[in-house]
Amino acid sequence: MITTETRESELASGGIAAVESVTAIAEVTTMGAIVQEKYGTAEVLELRDIDKPDIGDHDVQVRVRAAAVNPADWAPVRGTDVAGEVEAVGASVTRFQPGDEVFGWSGRLGGAFAEYASVTEDALVHKPANLTFEQAAAVPMAATVALLAVRDHGRVRAGQKVLVNGASGGIGTFAVQIAKSLGAEVTGVCSTSNVDLVRSIGADHVIDYTKEDFTRTGQRYDFILDNVSNRSLSDLRRALTPKGTLVPNGGGFDHRWVAGGGRLIRAKLSFAFGSRSVRTFIASPKQEILVALKELIETGKVTPIIDRTYRLSETRQAIDHVGGGHARGKVVITVIKAVTS
Ligand SMILES: NC(=O)c1ccc[n+]([C@@H]2O[C@H](COP(=O)([O-])OP(=O)(O)OC[C@H]3O[C@@H](n4cnc5c(N)ncnc54)[C@H](OP(=O)(O)O)[C@@H]3O)[C@@H](O)[C@H]2O)c1
């Protein structure tokens, strides 16, 4: 079979973006992928040609169409969120077949910033029909964190007052919509330029943090999801109702995964003495969560918000943009589709 692919091809050639036609005979065994050979920030990333990933019996090889960027992509493991088409399946895979459109959590070690990704069957779900690949790639990690925080840890119910600090970011834009879908009265906190965005995704009230400190308005909330960590624990405590719950999800924007251990321990201790509670967690791939998110998306209750898309060759810039701490929704890498003749 002769396959003609149009693909980005600055591979190992100094990083100059160019699109060229590549004619390959028989099966293509290599792929373009973002790799790093030393530890460091996004500057160490390079687009290279490497072998396509192997798949085990329970794995699915996904032809990546889009991958999203998370703050965690500053860490050595990069590229968790993936959306694409199933290329091949392992011997024991039962739920997917070649050609299926899917989204989920890529591999045990990241790897979605590539033309192909190996994904365990349990971390994938069929793509919602009403989403593009870019929108679907935006969902897995950020929306999983939002759903776990709001629904499972916050146990948010209809009529409760919910506040989302960092409401315009990747997790925040999902959390606002999920809390609204549960019937809560939602307040989003963001900067001036994002007030309209946060209102447009359903927030009942929006606090512009450049003008007002949400911990000093006198308003109390049943649940606070803090994606930013820029307020003291005593301030956050004051903004909670006597039985309120805090999820201190953010680690600030110094590229740490979640809030530093010291802050978490202090939070646990200071909240343990009162009736308020503090809940922390680290999200991991769960198929049932992806199924729940797919349902929220297909029923129109949740729509992924895309800040902007980058090409695979621009992954460094995409990670830098997210690392700046002011993404508007999700930042997504578009991986150019192969054209078969
Ligand atoms: N628990 C887990 O398993 C887990 C998983 C993934 C991520 N996380 C953590 O969750 C946090 C948020 O992630 P994300 O993906 O939502 O980040 P993100 O997409 O980079 O969002 C950042 C948002 O924070 C807002 N922000 C910045 N400074 C602010 C301030 N002073 N006050 C209020 N908002 C402010 C920004 O809004 P403006 O532009 O309007 O300022 C932006 O919308 C990160 O710390 C990340 O490490 C945790």
The ligand as an SDF file (V2000), in Angstrom:
LIG
                    3D

 48 52  0  0  0  0  0  0  0  0999 V2000
   -5.5940   17.6010   41.6160 N   0  0  0  0  0  0  0  0  0  0  0  0
   -5.0940   17.1790   40.4580 C   0  0  0  0  0  0  0  0  0  0  0  0
   -5.0180   15.9900   40.1660 O   0  0  0  0  0  0  0  0  0  0  0  0
   -4.6740   18.2240   39.4540 C   0  0  0  0  0  0  0  0  0  0  0  0
   -4.6140   17.8750   38.1020 C   0  0  0  0  0  0  0  0  0  0  0  0
   -4.2790   18.8340   37.1700 C   0  0  0  0  0  0  0  0  0  0  0  0
   -3.9630   20.1330   37.5970 C   0  0  0  0  0  0  0  0  0  0  0  0
   -3.9770   20.4250   38.9300 N   0  0  0  0  0  0  0  0  0  0  0  0
   -3.6370   21.8060   39.3950 C   0  0  0  0  0  0  0  0  0  0  0  0
   -4.7810   22.6400   39.2290 O   0  0  0  0  0  0  0  0  0  0  0  0
   -4.3610   23.9870   39.0740 C   0  0  0  0  0  0  0  0  0  0  0  0
   -5.1740   24.6650   37.9820 C   0  0  0  0  0  0  0  0  0  0  0  0
   -4.9670   23.9880   36.7600 O   0  0  0  0  0  0  0  0  0  0  0  0
   -5.6070   24.5520   35.4090 P   0  0  0  0  0  0  0  0  0  0  0  0
   -5.3380   23.5260   34.3580 O   0  0  0  0  0  0  0  0  0  0  0  0
   -6.9990   24.9920   35.6070 O   0  0  0  0  0  0  0  0  0  0  0  0
   -4.6850   25.8360   35.1650 O   0  0  0  0  0  0  0  0  0  0  0  0
   -4.8040   26.9210   34.0020 P   0  0  0  0  0  0  0  0  0  0  0  0
   -5.5930   26.4090   32.8620 O   0  0  0  0  0  0  0  0  0  0  0  0
   -3.4180   27.3760   33.7600 O   0  0  0  0  0  0  0  0  0  0  0  0
   -5.6820   28.1030   34.6350 O   0  0  0  0  0  0  0  0  0  0  0  0
   -5.1430   29.1510   35.2600 C   0  0  0  0  0  0  0  0  0  0  0  0
   -6.2590   30.1120   35.6410 C   0  0  0  0  0  0  0  0  0  0  0  0
   -5.9470   30.6960   36.9090 O   0  0  0  0  0  0  0  0  0  0  0  0
   -6.3610   32.0210   36.8830 C   0  0  0  0  0  0  0  0  0  0  0  0
   -5.5950   32.9020   37.7540 N   0  0  0  0  0  0  0  0  0  0  0  0
   -4.2860   33.2630   37.6730 C   0  0  0  0  0  0  0  0  0  0  0  0
   -4.0060   34.1210   38.6610 N   0  0  0  0  0  0  0  0  0  0  0  0
   -5.1670   34.3070   39.3690 C   0  0  0  0  0  0  0  0  0  0  0  0
   -5.5260   35.0490   40.5020 C   0  0  0  0  0  0  0  0  0  0  0  0
   -4.6330   35.8460   41.1230 N   0  0  0  0  0  0  0  0  0  0  0  0
   -6.7950   34.9550   40.9640 N   0  0  0  0  0  0  0  0  0  0  0  0
   -7.7070   34.1810   40.3610 C   0  0  0  0  0  0  0  0  0  0  0  0
   -7.4360   33.4630   39.2510 N   0  0  0  0  0  0  0  0  0  0  0  0
   -6.1770   33.5250   38.7830 C   0  0  0  0  0  0  0  0  0  0  0  0
   -6.2260   32.4710   35.4530 C   0  0  0  0  0  0  0  0  0  0  0  0
   -7.2480   33.4330   35.2210 O   0  0  0  0  0  0  0  0  0  0  0  0
   -6.9150   34.8840   34.6650 P   0  0  0  0  0  0  0  0  0  0  0  0
   -6.2160   34.6690   33.3520 O   0  0  0  0  0  0  0  0  0  0  0  0
   -8.2680   35.5050   34.5550 O   0  0  0  0  0  0  0  0  0  0  0  0
   -5.9930   35.5180   35.6700 O   0  0  0  0  0  0  0  0  0  0  0  0
   -6.4120   31.2040   34.6130 C   0  0  0  0  0  0  0  0  0  0  0  0
   -7.6700   31.1840   34.0490 O   0  0  0  0  0  0  0  0  0  0  0  0
   -2.8530   23.9360   38.7820 C   0  0  0  0  0  0  0  0  0  0  0  0
   -2.1450   24.3740   39.9320 O   0  0  0  0  0  0  0  0  0  0  0  0
   -2.5780   22.4790   38.5470 C   0  0  0  0  0  0  0  0  0  0  0  0
   -1.2720   22.1050   38.9460 O   0  0  0  0  0  0  0  0  0  0  0  0
   -4.3440   19.5250   39.8560 C   0  0  0  0  0  0  0  0  0  0  0  0
  1  2  1  0
  2  3  2  0
  2  4  1  0
  4  5  1  0
  4 48  2  0
  5  6  2  0
  6  7  1  0
  7  8  2  0
  8  9  1  0
  8 48  1  0
  9 10  1  0
  9 46  1  0
 10 11  1  0
 11 12  1  0
 11 44  1  0
 12 13  1  0
 13 14  1  0
 14 15  2  0
 14 16  1  0
 14 17  1  0
 17 18  1  0
 18 19  2  0
 18 20  1  0
 18 21  1  0
 21 22  1  0
 22 23  1  0
 23 24  1  0
 23 42  1  0
 24 25  1  0
 25 26  1  0
 25 36  1  0
 26 27  1  0
 26 35  1  0
 27 28  2  0
 28 29  1  0
 29 30  1  0
 29 35  2  0
 30 31  1  0
 30 32  2  0
 32 33  1  0
 33 34  2  0
 34 35  1  0
 36 37  1  0
 36 42  1  0
 37 38  1  0
 38 39  2  0
 38 40  1  0
 38 41  1  0
 42 43  1  0
 44 45  1  0
 44 46  1  0
 46 47  1  0
M  CHG  2   8   1  16  -1
M  END
$$$$
